[in-house]
């Protein structure tokens, strides 16, 4: 039983670490003006945590800069409803 709990905690911990790294990557790409790549990285984090304010905000900004206004509006509206 303990073996299975340990494996579960290890997997859960990796997911959190991967999310943090992917968030950092998304923000770094946004600042480097690699907007499509930033959107991809932030979308991965949002798929794991759909209430990530930072992810939704920066992905919305990236969509806005790419003139994908419908997608930007969806992300900004999601921020208001969280």
Secondary structure by P-SEA (a helix, b strand, c coil): caaaaaaaaaaaaaaaaaaaaaaaaaaaaaaacaaaaaaaaaaaaaaacccaaaaaaaaaaaaaaacaaaaaaaaaaaaaac
